[in-house]
Amino acid sequence: MSAVLDQAPTTSSALTSATGTGDSGHAVSLRNAQVRFDRFVALQDISVDLEQGGFYSILGPSGCGKSTLLRLISDLVPADRGEVTIHGKPTEEARLAREFAFVFQDATLLPWRSVLANVCLPLETGRKRGVAINATEDDARRLIRMVGLEGREKALPHELSGGMRQRVAIARALICKPKVLLMDEPFGALDEMTRDRLNLELLDIWRDSGVTVAFVTHSISEAVFLGTHVLTLAAHPGRVRDLTRIELSHRNIDIRETPEFNAYCGRLRRVLETC
Ligand SMILES: Nc1ncnc2c1ncn2[C@@H]1O[C@H](COP(=O)(O)OP(=O)(O)OP(=O)(O)O)[C@@H](O)[C@H]1O
């Protein structure tokens, strides 16, 4: 693993605090994990722990392996070396137990199903596979309210804006009460105002639900605004370059104009220049 670049007081040097095995109390734990596509090493020697309830923004140059890291955690690609656990469980076991959920850049809603039916979809698929899911249609309605879409339960996806569709995708991801939420540039295709609003809503959801979030973004500002930590990957091969703990005095949109916020952004920009 690459070293942390500096030890400034605002920066956590703790890339990892676990000694290695079993459920260390971390939401996600990667130990010397490697992903290979044929001969190409996409991720190399990744060792990092995500604390329960943390919000981890993930930055890095294009092609460095950010999406692959989320796919590794979510059992969509296998580790060819090393170990990945979610709350102490191997990723396949965690997937079957629905310990995590994924939100992609594209909301991937079923176009013929209403908002409510889309949010309820994981309950139906879970039932078909014999997985007991402790959630009901009332929970779906509550989540729809939480993401600000009360009154739109019967709407079809094409009747919604891009931001609304992403809200539905977030509600759908939360219906099975995952412990870990993996988000791959979920707001990347949205205009800045919508993105700002969804950033604030996501922070509320994160605080209320206690879910651990891993959030890929290309925006340094978004990474700092949302994250309790920013994990930066370097490219060729993808590896951990830095983990910075973010300690902001508050998280209103206006924080982005303050020196404390800009100091984090400046530091991360310098880290990215080395990736
Ligand atoms: N299924 C695959 N087969 C072969 N190579 C792959 C596969 N998936 C990803 N890669 C390669 O792995 C590397 C990392 O890809 P990944 O999509 O994880 O990067 P990223 O950091 O998310 O990129 P971006 O910021 O552009 O979205 C890239 O070089 C990509 O071409």
The ligand as an SDF file (V2000), in Angstrom:
LIG
                    3D

 31 33  0  0  0  0  0  0  0  0999 V2000
  -14.2970   -6.0860  -17.1710 N   0  0  0  0  0  0  0  0  0  0  0  0
  -13.1160   -5.5410  -17.4630 C   0  0  0  0  0  0  0  0  0  0  0  0
  -12.2470   -6.1480  -18.2730 N   0  0  0  0  0  0  0  0  0  0  0  0
  -11.0380   -5.6050  -18.5510 C   0  0  0  0  0  0  0  0  0  0  0  0
  -10.5980   -4.4320  -18.0330 N   0  0  0  0  0  0  0  0  0  0  0  0
  -11.4360   -3.7840  -17.2190 C   0  0  0  0  0  0  0  0  0  0  0  0
  -12.7370   -4.2950  -16.8840 C   0  0  0  0  0  0  0  0  0  0  0  0
  -13.3250   -3.4130  -16.0380 N   0  0  0  0  0  0  0  0  0  0  0  0
  -12.4570   -2.3980  -15.8510 C   0  0  0  0  0  0  0  0  0  0  0  0
  -11.3230   -2.6180  -16.5590 N   0  0  0  0  0  0  0  0  0  0  0  0
  -10.1350   -1.7580  -16.5820 C   0  0  0  0  0  0  0  0  0  0  0  0
   -9.7590   -1.5320  -15.2310 O   0  0  0  0  0  0  0  0  0  0  0  0
   -9.2920   -0.2000  -15.0730 C   0  0  0  0  0  0  0  0  0  0  0  0
  -10.0920    0.4650  -13.9750 C   0  0  0  0  0  0  0  0  0  0  0  0
  -11.4170    0.6920  -14.4530 O   0  0  0  0  0  0  0  0  0  0  0  0
  -12.5010    1.4230  -13.5510 P   0  0  0  0  0  0  0  0  0  0  0  0
  -13.7410    1.5250  -14.3490 O   0  0  0  0  0  0  0  0  0  0  0  0
  -12.5550    0.7640  -12.2410 O   0  0  0  0  0  0  0  0  0  0  0  0
  -11.8250    2.8700  -13.3730 O   0  0  0  0  0  0  0  0  0  0  0  0
  -12.4480    4.1950  -12.7580 P   0  0  0  0  0  0  0  0  0  0  0  0
  -11.4190    4.7720  -11.8600 O   0  0  0  0  0  0  0  0  0  0  0  0
  -13.7750    3.9180  -12.1680 O   0  0  0  0  0  0  0  0  0  0  0  0
  -12.6010    5.0660  -14.0840 O   0  0  0  0  0  0  0  0  0  0  0  0
  -13.5040    6.3520  -14.4170 P   0  0  0  0  0  0  0  0  0  0  0  0
  -13.1310    7.3980  -13.4090 O   0  0  0  0  0  0  0  0  0  0  0  0
  -13.0850    6.7340  -15.8060 O   0  0  0  0  0  0  0  0  0  0  0  0
  -14.9420    5.9290  -14.3200 O   0  0  0  0  0  0  0  0  0  0  0  0
   -9.4370    0.4810  -16.4330 C   0  0  0  0  0  0  0  0  0  0  0  0
   -8.1840    0.4610  -17.0760 O   0  0  0  0  0  0  0  0  0  0  0  0
  -10.4230   -0.3850  -17.1580 C   0  0  0  0  0  0  0  0  0  0  0  0
  -10.1910   -0.3730  -18.5580 O   0  0  0  0  0  0  0  0  0  0  0  0
  1  2  1  0
  2  3  1  0
  2  7  2  0
  3  4  2  0
  4  5  1  0
  5  6  2  0
  6  7  1  0
  6 10  1  0
  7  8  1  0
  8  9  2  0
  9 10  1  0
 10 11  1  0
 11 12  1  0
 11 30  1  0
 12 13  1  0
 13 14  1  0
 13 28  1  0
 14 15  1  0
 15 16  1  0
 16 17  2  0
 16 18  1  0
 16 19  1  0
 19 20  1  0
 20 21  2  0
 20 22  1  0
 20 23  1  0
 23 24  1  0
 24 25  2  0
 24 26  1  0
 24 27  1  0
 28 29  1  0
 28 30  1  0
 30 31  1  0
M  END
$$$$
